Amino acid sequence: MKNRFQDLAGLDLYQNRSKVKWIIFVSSLVISLSSIYYTNTLVAELKEREKKQINLYANAMEYVANNSDNLTFIYQGIIQENHNIPVIVADSYGNPTGEYRNINFKRNATEEEIDKKLRKEIIRMKADYDPIPLYEDQFIYYTNSELLTRLKFYPYVQLSVIIVFGILAYAVFNQSKIAEQNRVWAGLTKETAHQLGTPIASLMAWIDYLKNSPVWEENKEVIRELDKDVSKLKMVTERFSNIGSAPVIKQENVYQVVDEAVNYLRPRISSKVDIKLNSHAEEVEAMMNKSLFEWVVENICKNAVDAMKGKGEISISIVKESEQFVHVDISDTGKGIDKNMFKRVFYPGFTTRQRGWGLGLTLAKRIIEGYHRGRIFVYQSELGKGTTFRIILRGATEASTEFKSEPVFIA
């Protein structure tokens, strides 16, 4: 029975979240474009209807002007009932004749201001539609009603609202998911630390017993190695206790911390893997939690050993980039990583090993970016030649030599 995370349906969805996001984006785009198309079709129909209404308006005015009979019902029923469409009657030179409807003026406007406003509106109307010929060399200028104008921009307002709502909903959902993940991580790690505490204390007592027993002289090396492993288990328990709490971040010598992690790893990995620690500044210091940072180095180095199939070289370089930042580059001679996988290697559950859980690099990212407020990423990689991971730490400062980091997690 398969027991890896990626065998779970939920994690498959998580692994393909970029594709899911694109599907949601494309679906939203199709819905939005359909809405815009439908609204524009409706606007075109209303525009044609208003044009017919203006033609009727013009014919009514012409008919009233050419007939002296009592045609009050035409004037009131057609001309005076136009409460929506802005119209201005003007001569062939664009001079307003004084007949207009639905033009807004400021309060207490003078005749000069009204005439100026009408002329400006005529220019704007002429740009929108060709004027309709009336009687005695006069024309009716018109433009869209306020309702039609608002309807024209409605789909874009609707689209903006959908986008804003979508962004807010995604942000809230994402934060909720991250908070839930953090609670699971914190609870799991603290429970693990609690469960490990009792057997470790017992093992430490047994080692003390063996050191004081007659078998000590004959088994010194074995007992010492056991002591180292139990001390390591104690450190691992401390690391798990730190996850989800606020570990102390203080000024540490980067070279010494990395050197201790490497020295512990060397006898516990393949003898065909050579680990080299290169540094031109062995006194470089940075802000870190020693126990957690050693965990990051170990995870990356173990991944490198797997990528090299137990044979190759790991090179670790420490560089003081500036007073603010220290770079730690960890390179291997393994199979390399494809460029489109640079970010995915940090996703929970992502692994290329048959029995891997895919949590090592996820923990490394959380520790560096969540607690140390630094960065970790694939600096460079070439298929068949190897990979370099870069860790960026904040340099030690005189103003802040020790502080407690907030338990911030990076999804």
N, C-alpha and C positions, 0 to 999 in steps of 0.2 A: 504493500500500500504506500502510495506516495505521501510524503509528509512535509513537503516544502511549501512555503507561503505562496509561491506563484501557481501552485496547483489549485488554489482556492479561487472561486469565481469572483469574489469581491476584489481580490488582489489583481486579477486579470483586468478588471475595470480600472483599477488604480494605475496599473502599469501602462494602460492605453489612454490615460486621462487626457493627453494632448490631442489624440484623435477624437475623443468624446467632446472636448472643447470646440474643436473645429466643426464637428457635426452640429453642435448646438448653435455655433456662430452662423454656419451656413443656413440652418433652418430659420433662425431669427432674421437673417438677411432676406431670405425668400419671402417670409411673412411680411416683412417691412416693405419690400419692393412691390409685393402684391397689393398691399394697402395703398401705397403711393399710386400704383397704376389704376386701381379702382377709383380712387379719389380724383385723379386727373381725368379719367373718363367722365365722371360725374360733373366735374368742372366744365369740361368741353360741352356737355349737353346743356348745362345751365347757361353757358356763354352763348350758345346758339339760340337758346330761348330768349335771352335778354336782347340779342340782336334783332330777333323777330318782333319783340315788344317795342323796341326803339323804332323800327320801321313802321309799325302800327301807330306809334306815337307821332311820327313825322307825317304820315298820311292823314291822321286825324287833324293835326294842326293845319295842314295844307287845305283840307276840306273845309274846316271852319273858316279859314281866311278867304276862301273863294266863294263861300255861300253866306248870304246875308240873312238867311232864314234863322229862326230860333233853334239853334243847335246846342243849347246849354247842356243837354244830357251828354253829348259827345265830349264837350270841354270838361265837364265835371267827372264823367265816367271814365275817360281815358287819360286825358292830359293831367288833370288835377290829382288823379289817383296814383300817379307815379311817385312813390315815396322811397324808392330804393336806388334807382339808377341815376347817377349824376349826368345831366345834360345841359348844354349851353347852345343857344342859337346865335350864330355869328354870320357876317357877310363873307364874301369870297376872299377878302383880305385878312380874315381872322379877327375882325373887330366885333366885340359882343354887342348885340342889339338890345340887351336888357332882359331877354327871355332866358331864364335858367331854372333848373330844379335840382334840389339835393346837393347844393354846394355850401360848405360850411365856412362861415366868416367869423372873425373874432368879434366880440361884443363891441357895440358902438362904432363899427367900422365906417369910415367916411366913403363918399362916392368914389374918390380917387383910389382908396385902398380896395374897394370892391372891384373896380375896373382892372386894377393891377392883378388882383387875385384871379379874376376870370380869364385874363389873357394868359397867365401862367398855366391855368388849368386847361385852356384850349391847346396849348403847345403839348402838354402831357397827354391829353386825349388823342390828339392827332398822331402821336407816336404809337398809341395803342391800337386805334382803329381809324379807318378812313371815314370822313364825315359823310352823312347822308344828305343828299340834295333836298332842299325844301322849296319854297316858292320865292319868286322875285329875287333870284340870285342869292339866296340865303341857304345856310347849311346847319345841320344839327351835329354837334360834336358830343361824344359820349364816352364813358369808360365803364369798367366793371363796377357793380354795386359793392357795397362794403361787405355784404354777406358772401359774395363770390370771392372777393379778395381774401377774406378770412379762411374760406374753405380751400382756397388754393394753397395756403401755407399750412393748413391743418395736418397733412400727412407728415411734414417735416417736424412739426411740433410733437406729433405723436411718436415719431421715430426717436426724437431726442428724449422724450419721457421714458420710452421703453429702454433705451440705452442706459440712462441714469438709474432707472429702477433695477435693471439687470446687473449693473456694476455694484450697486449697494447690496442687492440680494446675494451676489456672489461673494462680496467681501464679508458680509455677516455669516454666510454659510461656511466660508473658508475659515474664518476665525473660530467659529463654533467647532468645526472639525479639528482644528489644531489644538483647541483647548481640551477636547475630548481625548485626542491622542496623547497630549501631555499628561493628563490624569492617568491614563493607562500606563504610560511609560514610568511615571513616578511611582505608581502603586506596585507595578511589577518589579521594579528595581529594588524598592525598599523591602518588599516581601522576600525577594531573593537574598538580600543582605541579611535579613533577619533569620532566614532558614540556614544560611551558611555559618552564622555566628556560633551556634552551639557545637557542631562538629569541628570547627577550626579550633575553638578553645580546648576541646578534648584532645585534638592532635598535638597542639602545643604542649599540653601537659604530658602526653606520652613521650614526646621528644625530650623534654626535660628529664623524664624518668630514664630514658635510654642513655642520655649523657652521663647520668650518675650510676649507671648499672655496669656490671662486669663486661658487657658486650661492647662497651664504648671503644676500647683500644683496638678491637678487631674490625670494627665497622665505622670508623671515624668518617670516612669519605661519604659513605651511604647516608649516615645520619645528618651530616652537614648539608647534603643535597636535599634531603627531606625537609630540613629546617628552612632552606631557601624556598622550596616550593610552598611550604605552609605560610611563610612570610609573604609570598606572592599571593596566596589565597586571601590572606588578611588584607592585602592591598586592594585586591579585586573587590572584596566586600566593602572596603572603604569607598571605592569608586562607585559601586552601585548605590551606596548610601548618599553619595553626592548628587546623583542624578535626581532632578526634581526638587532639590533644595538649593541653598545659596552657598556654593563653595567659595572659599577664600582665594582670591586672585592676588598674588604678590610678586615681587621682583625675584626672578630666579636666573641662574646662569644656564643659558640654553644649551651650551655644549655639554655641561655636566649632566643635565637631565636626559638629553638624547643618548649620551654615552652610557648611562646606567641602563636605559631601556635596551640598548643594543647588546650590552654585555650580558643581560639576562637572556636575550633571545638566542645568541650565538650557539650555546650548547643544546638548545631545544629545537633547532631547525636542522635541515639537511646540511651535512658537512660540505656538500658541493656548492653551497651558497656562500659567497664572500660578501660581508657587509663592511663597507668603508665609510668612515666618518671624516669628512673633509671640512676644515674650517680655518680661515686665515685670521679669525678673531675669537680665540677661545674664551675671552672675557665678556663676550656679548651677553647682555641681559635683556629680558623681556618680561612682561606681565603675564603670569600663567598660574594655573593650579598644577603643581608638579605631578600628582597622581593621575589626574585626568589627561594631561598632555602626554605622559608616558603611554597611556592607553591608546591614544591616537597614533603615536609612532608605531606601536606594536601591531595595531590593526592594519595599517598601511603596509608594513613590512611583511606581515603574514599573507596579505593579498598578493604582494609582489612575489613571494616564494611560490604561491599557487600558480601565478601567471607564468613563472619560469619553469614550472613542473619540477621544482626541487634542484635546479641546476642553473647557476648564473651569478650575477653580481648586482648588489644593491649599493647605491652611492647616495650618501646623505650630505648635503651642503648647507652650511649656515652662513648667511650674509646679512650684515647690518646695512640695510638699504638706506636708512636715514635715522635721525634721532627719534622719529615717530614709529618706524616699522622695521621688523626683522623678518627675513625670509628664510624658511626651511624647505629645501627642495629634496624630495625623496625619489630617486630614479631607479628603474630596474631594467633588465635586458630581456623582459618577457615578450609575450605575443602582441602587446599593444592593444589600443582601444580605438574603435572607429569613431570619427568625429561626431557623428550624430548620437553617440552614447556618452559623451563627456558629462552631461548633466544627469542622465539616467542612472549612472553608477551609484549615485547618492540616494536613489529612491529606496524606501524600505522594501525588502523582499527581492531586490534585483541581485542576481548572482549568476555566474556561469559555471559554478561548481555543481556537481550532481547531488551533493549532500549539504550544500551551503544554505544558510538562512537569509543571507543578504542583509545583514544588520551592521556589519563592521564599519563600512564607510558612512552609513546613516548616522551611527553614533558619533563618528569622527566629525561629521558636519555639525551635528547638534552641539558637541563639546566646543569646537573652535568658534562657530558663529553665534551660538547661543550664550555660552558662558564667557569666552575670551573676547568676544566682539571683534573677532578677526575674520579671516577668509580662508577657505580651502577649496581648491579646484584642480582639475586636470590642466596642468600648465602646457604640456605638449605630449604627443603620443604618435608613434608611427607603427603601423602594423608590421609585425615580424621583427621589430627592433627594440621596442620598449616604451615605457611610459614614465612621465615625471609628474608627481603631485606637488603642488606648491601650497605651503601653509604661510599665511601672513599673520604675524603677531604684533601687538602694539608694543613699542619700545618702552623700556623703563623710564619713568620720569621722576624728577626730584619732588614734584608737588604731590604725587600720589604713589606711595610705595606699597600700600596695602589697602584693599577694599573688598567688599563682598559683592559679587556679581549677582544680578537678578536672574532668576531661572527662566530665561527667555529661550524658546525653542524655535527652530527654523523648520518649516514643513518641507 
